[in-house]
Amino acid sequence: MGKMIFYDKVEAAYVAYKIDEIQGRKKFSMISKELLKEGQTVLANAEIVKSTIERELYE
């Protein structure tokens, strides 16, 4: 489910980018910054899960 939400956000960012091309606005920058922030959060959470699993395996 999280994967679909991420893909939806990527698609929304692309659409905003195309709208910016047509209208010359800065919507894409705001959406891309938000997407990057969320991506970093996902990576941080994945690292926590990985570390937890590794710790449990080696204890």
C-alpha positions as CSV (number, residue, x, y, z in Angstrom):
1,M,0.0,0.0,0.0
2,G,2.8,2.4,0.8
3,K,4.3,1.7,-2.6
4,M,1.2,2.9,-4.3
5,I,1.0,6.1,-2.3
6,F,4.7,6.8,-3.2
7,Y,3.9,6.1,-6.9
8,D,0.9,8.4,-6.7
9,K,3.0,11.2,-5.3
10,V,5.6,10.7,-8.0
11,E,2.9,10.9,-10.6
12,A,1.5,14.0,-9.0
13,A,4.9,15.6,-9.0
14,Y,5.3,14.8,-12.7
15,V,1.9,16.3,-13.5
16,A,2.8,19.4,-11.5
17,Y,6.1,19.7,-13.4
18,K,4.2,19.6,-16.7
19,I,1.7,22.2,-15.4
20,D,4.7,24.4,-14.5
21,E,6.1,24.0,-18.0
22,I,2.8,25.3,-19.4
23,Q,2.0,27.9,-16.7
24,G,5.5,28.9,-15.5
25,R,4.8,28.4,-11.8
26,K,6.8,27.0,-9.0
27,K,4.5,24.2,-7.9
28,F,6.9,21.5,-9.0
29,S,9.6,22.7,-6.5
30,M,7.2,22.6,-3.6
31,I,6.0,19.1,-4.4
32,S,9.4,17.8,-5.2
33,K,10.8,19.1,-1.9
34,E,7.9,17.4,-0.1
35,L,8.4,14.2,-2.0
36,L,12.1,14.2,-1.2
37,K,11.4,14.8,2.5
38,E,9.0,11.9,2.6
39,G,11.5,9.7,0.7
40,Q,14.1,10.5,3.3
41,T,11.7,9.5,6.0
42,V,10.9,6.2,4.3
43,L,14.7,5.5,4.0
44,A,15.3,6.4,7.7
45,N,12.4,4.0,8.7
46,A,13.8,1.3,6.5
47,E,17.2,1.7,8.2
48,I,15.6,1.4,11.6
49,V,13.8,-1.8,10.6
50,K,17.0,-3.3,9.1
51,S,19.0,-2.5,12.2
52,T,16.3,-4.0,14.5
53,I,16.2,-7.2,12.4
54,E,20.0,-7.5,12.3
55,R,20.2,-6.9,16.1
56,E,17.6,-9.6,16.7
57,L,19.4,-12.1,14.4
58,Y,22.8,-11.6,16.0
59,E,21.7,-11.6,19.7
